[in-house]
Amino acid sequence: MADFLKDEDFERFRNLIYDASGIHFSNSNRTILESRLRERLRTVKCDNIDVYYTRIRTDEEELKVLLDSVTTNLTRFFRNTAHFQTLEYFVAPKLVEYKRGRRERTIRIWSAGCSTGEEPYSIAMMLKEVLPSDMMIEIIGSDISLKSLMIGKEGFYPAARVQDVPEKYLKRYFDEKPGGYQVKDEIRKMIKFDYHNLKNDSGLRSLDIVFCRNVLIYFDEAAQKATVNRFYEAMGPQSYLFIGHSESLFGMNTKFEFMKTDWACIYRKYVTA
């Protein structure tokens, strides 16, 4: 099995995955792709890499499962405190002022690449605390991993997964259950979880905030730019983009404006009427 994935096999699988999702496998992470393929072949009881390749070219559901298996679903509640401080002390007040000036009451947020839901739930809890009671919140959580989305929809997390949730939020917005904690319905109903491949247009428009953190690092430069441009088109005239602290739009030809707040660096779409 040493030659399980020949060079030509690696090339065609990584090209297919890239074309389908924008996820780029370099030579340095070839072993990750190889291990995921081994696992899928065992699961579907296929012992021929050529047969499996033919299958995923024609079987859309199996391709989705493979894409799910090659993604990294690392997340936690309130990940990167500086971003949530920026959301609370800078972005939220700016949006409230902007919305009231336009006599609007709804703030729309997209958590793109939301994994198992910790990020959109964190956003929902924080905004419910800090926004005026007359403001409504709509959050879309999307991911390419169907397994992760099911966990997010359920909203149940083992105790070890809620360690980063501030005590006041844990008491107010979770119910302790055997084996873990259940997000309360008042928070769950604020979020719609949906499958989405960032390779494609989401169809979303007039978004006020987009979180897409630690996702772009899996794309090459061309896929990054295409994804960021789609975010721009999906966002409203005065809106904010959060990307991972190790990610940057520097050197990328986009229309976003770089902003350095007292807490973190973010990007803004600012279009005057």
N, C-alpha and C positions, 0 to 999 in steps of 0.2 A: 504493500500500500504506500510505499515511499513516493511513487509517482502518481498518487491519487489524482492530483491536479497538475497536469502538465502545463507548460508555459502557454500553449495555445488555448487550453481550457481556461486558465486564469484570465487571459485576455478577453475571451468572448463573454465570460460570466461578468467580469467587471464592467465591460462595455454595455451589456444588457442592463445591469443594475444602474449604471450611470444614466443611460437613456431613459429608464423608467422612473428614476427618483432624484437624480442629481448627486447621489452619494458616490464619492470617489474613493476607490481602493487603490492605494499606492503599493509599490513593491514591499514597503516596510510593514504594511498590515495585511499582507497576503495570507498569513497564517490564520487570521481571524476569519476571512472569507472561507478558507479551506475547512476550518472546524465547523462553521455553520452549515456548509454544504454536506459534510459528512453526516451531521445530525439530521438534516432533512432527508437525505437518501435512506438512512436507517428508518426514519419514521414512516416514509411512504413505501418502504420495502422495495427500493430500487437499487440495483447493484451496478448500474451502468451510467456513467456521467453524461454520455451523449444522449441517452434516452431521457434523462432528467432535464437536460438543456432543451431538448425538443418540447418536453412537457411544459416548462415554464414559459415558452414562447407562445403557447396556445391556450394555456390554462391560467386565466387571470387571477383566480382565487389562490392558486398555488404560488403564483408570483407575489401576491400580497403577503402570503405567509413567509416566503423567503425574505422579502424586504423587511418584514417585522423582525425576523430572526437576526438580521445583520445590523439593526440599529442598536444604539446604546441608550438604555433608559435609566440614566443616572439623574436623580433629582431629589429634592427634599423641600420641606415647608420653609418659606421665607429665606430661600437661598440667595445669598449676596445681600446682606443687610443694607448696604449703601443704596442699592436699587429701590428697596422698599422705603427707605428714608426719602429718596428723591420723589417717589410716587406720593408719599404722604405730605411732604412739606413744600414741594414745588409743583409737580404736575397736577395733582388734584385741585389745589386752589386756583391755578391758572385755568383749568377746564371749567370749574364752577363759574368763574368770572365770565369766561367766554360764552358758556351756555346761557347764562342768565341774560347776557347782552343780546342774545338771539332768541330769547324766550323759549329755550329748549330745556328739557328736563332729563334727558337720557344720555348717559355716558356708555359708549360701546367699546368693548375691549376684546382683542383676539390674543389668546395664548397659543402661539403656533409652536408645535413640537412640545405639547404639554405633558407627554409621557403619562404617568399614572395619576395626574391631577393635582399634585401638591401645589404647583404654581398658580393655576386659576383659583383654587380654593384660598390660597394665601391672599391673592389680590382681592377676592370677594370679601373676605373677613376684614381686611384693612379698610377697604373703601366703605363698607357698611358702617365702620366705626367713625370715619373721618368726614364723610360727605354729609351735607345737610339732608334732613329727612325727606325733603321734597324732590331730591334727585334720585333717578332710577338707574340701575346698573344692569347691563346686559353683557355677559361674557361668553365667548365661544372658545372652547378648548379643543384643539385638533391635534392629531398625530397620525403617523403612518403605521403605528403599532396597534392592531385591534385588541390584543391582550391588555395592553396598557390602558386603552380607552375603557375597557370593561371595568377595570379596577377603579378608574376615575369616576365612572358613572355610579358605581356602588358606593363610593365614598367611605369605605371602611379600611382602617389602617391599624396594623399592630402597634403596640405601645412604643416600640423602638423607633417607629417612623414619625411619631409626633413629638419627639424630644425637642425639636426646634420651634415648636409652636409656643408663643408667649402664654404664660399661665392664664391671663385674662381671656384670651381667645379660646384656649382649651376648655375652660369652664363654661364659657358663654355659647360656643358654637359646636361643641362635640358632646355626644352622649357616651359615657364609658360603658362598654359591653364586654362580655367574656372574650378574652383574647385581644382586645384592642379598643379602638375608639371609632364611633360612627359620626360623620359630619351631619349636622342637623339639617332638616329639610329646608329651613329658611335660607340656608347658604346653598344647598344643592340646587334649588330651583332657580338660582341666579345664573347657572352655568349650563350651557348646551354643549355636550361632547359630541364630536363628529369626526369621522375619518377624513383626512385630507393629505394628499401628496403635494408637497411644496413645489414640485415640478410644474404643477398646473395652477391656473387662476382659481382662487377660492370662490369667486363670485361675491365676496363681501365688499361692501362699500361704506364710505362715511364713518370709518372707524376712528375713534379718538385716541386709542392707545394700542400699540402692538408690542407684545413681548415675544421675542424669538431668540432665546438665549442658549448658547452652546449647541447650536444646530448648524450654523453656517460653516463651522470648522470641518464638517464632514463633506463639504462641497468644494469643487475646484473654483477658480476665479470666475469662469464664465457662468457657472450655475449660481454662485453667490450673487453676482450682479443681476442676473435675471430674477432671482428671488427677491432681492431688495427692491428692484424696480416694480415688481408686482405688489409688494407691500405699499409702496408709494401710491400706486393707483388705487389701492383699497382704502387708503386713509383719507380722513376729512381735511379741510383746508387749514386747520390749526390742530395738529395732532403730534403724538410722541412715539418714538421707536426705542425700545430697550433691546440691546443685544448683549451677548456674554462679555464679561470683563476682559477676556483674552481675545475678543473679536474686535474688528475695527473696519470702518468704511474708508479708512485713509487710502488714498490712491485710487479709489474706485469712483468712476464718473457717475455720481448720483445727484439727485436734486435735494437730498436731505441736508439740513443745516446742523453742524456739530454744536453741541451745547455742553459746557462744563458747569455743573451746578456745585453747590457747596458739598455735595455728598458723592455724586458719581457723574460720569460722562454719558450723555444720551444723545439722541438725534431728534430733530424736529422737522415736521413739514409745516411750512408757513406760506400760505397763499392768501393774498389780500383780495377782497372782492373787487 
